[in-house]
Amino acid sequence: MILNSRWDRVGLILILVAGLAFAGSAAAAPTMVAFDQISAGDTAWMLASTALVLLMTIPGLALFYAGMVRKKNVLATTLQSFAVTALITVIWIVAGYSLAFSPGSPFIGGFDQLFLGGLKYLKEAGQLSVSPIAPTIPESVFIMYQLTFAIITPALITGAFAERMKFGSMLLFVAAWSLLVYAPVAHWVWSPDGWLAKLGAQDFAGGTVVHINAGAAGLACAYMLGRRNGYGTEPFIPYNLAFTLIGASLLWVGWFGFNAGSAVAADGRAGMAMLVTQVATATAVLTWMAVEWIIRKRASLLGACSGAVAGLVAITPASGFVEIPGALAIGAASGLLCYWGATGLKRLLGADDSLDVFGIHGVGGLVGALLTGVFSSKAISGAEASMMVQAVGAFATLFYSAGMTIAILLLLRFTFGLRVNGDEEQAGLDLALHGERIV
């Protein structure tokens, strides 16, 4: 075969990649079990964990972000989290869950769970379907639990382009990103046939899948949309840091569902995950405040809230694998390095990452993923951890997420546009895009 042009070669590459991605993605029959094989304790805990993780986005993240933007953008910022929750729910049911968790290739899942076609509940037969990943709870609960992760990940990204993106373009971006970035990365790490899972990468609750993924996308968004008008030359006064504190507190509490819930059982591992999450978060808060005290001669509420989120992010991949010394070390490292990520690194990168998505979630996710390779205990995890494997997973996700994000945004830029105009930005998104405002 002779390839006559560059586009012929590009087409061949795309065909080969598509064939590789979907090779062997034959549909698997749903696993059906009797009602009495379901653990009531595990199911009750996972129902509670699901509610806790959903609480992290609405109202937790919505309030956390709303308190940090200017008054004229508060309603638009909270609406983004609320709308993302609704949008991702439908996308997850239609295709996201299938692409993330159905048997497929090492890179993407199959199509047998489109519209949740394999989900079954047969009352008269006394049977229901379960996921092989979570065989002691109904598949419906597992689907719903994973949905809450799929919701919060793109919701986190919105903090990077706060106060300047078109609402319709934001929805289109989130929809495309969920299918093209989140679902494949979730499959890589959490599906048994994912390439990072086979490599032995350890990510208990989403340090790679959620936080590095969102952080890299956030940085790409910040570059692609450009700086806010007046950035660096005029003060951007946060609307209400009490909102931010309430939001951070809801995130902290909800994170127990995020981390301890990832045990997918009401057992000792869930208890350990909950304990180390609390320890790492508290350590990160104290570390961030100490660094502020040394550098700025005072501790701040915003700093304490940022330190809490940094610790929560960093302990996430390690939460089911580490003991107390590891939690203390991860918490201290995240408090220090995420402070630098939100200050020195942010200045170095020169991007207007409005609410420090990369500085906290990207940097914190990298810290947690890499230190999991250092502190993971085989006695808890049942497997040896490798710093090299952790690095491969972390940086593969970072570069894939950033690259695909740029591609999606470029397509939107040349079709629908990305950014509101100068007058709309000056008036504020609340009034300009939604016809509402806080009086």
Secondary structure, DSSP 8 states (H G I E B T S, - for coil): ----SHHHHHHHHHHHHHHHHHTT------EEEEGGGS-HHHHHHHHHHHHHHHHIIIIIIHHHHHTTS-GGGHHHHHHHHHHHHHHHHHHIIIIIHHHHHSS--SSS--STTGGGTT--EETTTTEEEEBTTBTTS-HHHHHHHHHHHHHHHHHHHTTTTTTTB-HHHHHHHHHHHIIIIIHHHHHHHHSTTSHHHHHT---SSSIIIIIIHHHHHHHHHHHHH---TTTTTS----S-HHHHHHHHHHHHHHHHHHHGGGG-SSSHHHHHHHHHHHHHHHHHHHHHHHHHHHHHSS--HHHHHHHHHHHHHHHTTTTTT--HHHHHHHHHHHHHHHHHHHTHHHHHHT---TT-IIIIIIHHHHHHHHHHHHH--HHHHSS---HHHHHHHHHHHHHHHHHHHHHHHHHHHTTT-SB--HHHHHH-HHHHHHS----
